[in-house]
Amino acid sequence: MYNQPAVVQTAPKEAIYKMDPAMVQSLHNMKQQIHGLCQEHMNRPVRVQTIHGQTFEGHIVHIDAVIMYLKPMQGHVRSFFNPIGAFGQQAAFNNIILPLVLYELLVISLL
């Protein structure tokens, strides 16, 4: 494409990491379970905690093979400032959808 270096064909390199097949199956099963639960509770208020300790509250608005999409509740949004907004008007957007990776979810609780 544009300004891309030429691709040089080389011999395959030795893998430095390969996931254990049992772990692959375990992650696949866990992802399927979470996917099913999220579909079952679509558009319901939930609290989600990630394996990194982050907590979010909102409504599950969509789920795909890898990501759960959460619409934060009023007051729980990480707003983005609109510098072009007119004086005295609401300058923050709260129509945010957070994409959360399924295999990073630790707890999903109904509110």
N, C-alpha and C positions, 0 to 999 in steps of 0.2 A: 504494500500500500504506500502511502505517502511517507517519504523519508524513513522507511524501515530498512534496517540492515538486511543484507542478503542472508538467507537461511543456509547454513552449512550442514550437510548431512554428516553425522558422526555416529559412531557405534553406541548402542544403548549403555548407559551408565548403571553401575550397581546401585540398587535401592538402599537408602540409608534407614528407611523405616517401612515396615509392612505390618498392617494391623492383623492381629490374630483372627482367623476366621470365626472363632466362637464369639469374639467381641463384635465383629461385623454383624453377626446374626442377632446378638443381644441388642445392639443399637437399632437395628432394623425393627425388631419387635417392639422396642420402647417407642420409637417414632410412630409406628402404626397405632399403638395404644393411645398415645397423646393425640394423634390426629383424629381418631374416633371420638374421644372425649370432647375435643374442641368442636367437632361438627355437631355433636349432641347438645352442646351448650352455646351454640351460635347466638349472638345478639343478647346474651345475658351478661350481667355485671360480674366481673371476676377480679381477683387480686392474683397477680403473677409474680413469682420470685424466681430470679435466674440463679444459676450456679455461681455467678459472680457477686451475689448479694444485692443486686438491684431489685426493687419492688415497684410494680406498676399496677394501677387500678384502671379498669375500663371495660369496654364491651368487645367481645370477639366479633369482628366484622367479616373476616375471611380466613380461610386456612388452605394452604396448598401442600405439596409434598414435603416441603422443608420449613416453611415459615408460617407462623400465626400472626395475623394482623390485628392489632389492638387499638381501638379508638379510646383515648384517655377520657376519664370522667371530667366534668367541669371542675376546675380548680386543681386538677392533677396533671395539667398539661405543661410541657416544656415549650413555652411560647417562643415565637420568632418575631423579632421587632421589625415593623414596617416603617422605614425612615421616610417613606413618601406619604404616609397617612396624613390627613388634614388635621390641623390643630384642634384639639378637644375631642377627636374621634378615637375610638378603640384602635390602638396601634399594634396590638398583638393578634396573630392568627391562632385560633385554637381548633382548626379543622385538620389536626394532625393524626396520622395513622402510624403507629409504631410497628415495624416488622421485627418479630422476635423469632430466633432460630429454635426449632422444636427441640433439638438435642441439648440446648442450653437451659431448658426450663426445669426448675427444681420442684416448685409447688404451684398448683393452680387451685384457688379456692373460690367458691361462689360467695358473692356478697349479698 
